[in-house]
Each structure stands twice: as C-alpha cells, then as structure tokens.
Amino acid sequence: MLSSSEAAESTLAKLAPEAAEQVERVAREAFVFALDGAMLLCMVVSVVGVLASLLVAGKAPRPAQTPKPRVR
C-alpha cells in the first residue's frame, strides 16, 4: 500500500472510504514502528561493537622491544 501498487489501490477502492483511510493509517503506522525498531537495533549493535573494540584494543599485546646495542 505504501508503494501505491495497482493491486493495493484496487483493493482499497473496494473498501468504504472511512475503512480505506483507516487501513492506510494502520499500514503507515506499522511501517514507522518497524523502521523505529530497526534503527534501535542498529544503534544497539553499533554501541556493542564500539565497546567490544575498545575492550579488545586495551588488551592487545605489545610487541617486544629489543634493547639497542651500546656503541663504545
């Protein structure tokens, strides 16, 4: 319905005008609700990724330093 396909338009045309408006409103609200959930999930995954990378970066082994030879 949100894409205004011919099948959706013909189905809505068969309904009473009040019912068609209500169906369109519910479809839009469902889309916004789903998009909101998807964005929230993306944010959580991003925050977890950043925290995991900070934890791993803090525990990374440092390369061993060889002592420099003394010049006499």
C-alpha positions in Angstrom: 0.0 0.0 0.0 2.8 2.4 0.8 4.3 1.8 -2.7 0.9 2.6 -4.4 0.9 -0.7 -6.3 -2.1 -1.3 -8.6 -3.2 -4.3 -6.6 -3.2 -2.3 -3.3 -5.0 0.6 -5.0 -7.7 -1.7 -6.4 -8.2 -3.4 -3.0 -8.5 -0.1 -1.2 -11.0 1.1 -3.9 -13.3 -1.7 -3.0 -13.5 -0.6 0.7 -15.6 2.1 2.2 -13.7 5.5 2.2 -13.5 5.5 6.0 -12.2 1.9 6.1 -9.7 2.7 3.4 -8.3 5.7 5.3 -8.1 3.6 8.4 -6.2 0.8 6.6 -3.8 3.3 5.1 -3.2 4.9 8.5 -2.5 1.5 10.1 -0.1 0.5 7.3 1.8 3.7 7.7 2.0 3.3 11.5 3.2 -0.3 11.2 5.9 0.8 8.8 7.1 3.6 11.1 7.0 1.2 14.1 9.1 -1.4 12.2 11.6 1.3 11.0 11.9 2.6 14.5 12.7 -0.9 15.8 15.2 -1.5 13.0 17.0 1.8 13.8 17.1 1.0 17.5 18.6 -2.4 16.8 21.3 -0.8 14.6 22.1 1.6 17.3 22.5 -1.2 19.9 24.7 -3.3 17.6 26.9 -0.2 16.9 27.3 0.6 20.6 28.2 -3.1 21.4 30.7 -3.1 18.5 32.4 0.1 19.7 32.6 -1.3 23.3 33.9 -4.6 22.1 36.6 -2.9 20.0 37.7 -0.7 22.9 38.0 -3.8 25.2 40.0 -5.7 22.6 42.2 -2.7 21.8 43.1 -2.4 25.5 44.2 -6.0 25.8 46.3 -6.1 22.6 49.8 -7.5 23.2 52.5 -5.0 22.6 55.5 -6.0 20.5 58.6 -6.9 22.5 61.3 -4.3 22.3 64.8 -5.4 21.8 67.5 -3.5 23.6 69.6 -1.3 21.4 73.2 -2.3 21.2 75.6 0.1 23.0 78.2 1.8 21.0 81.5 2.1 22.7 
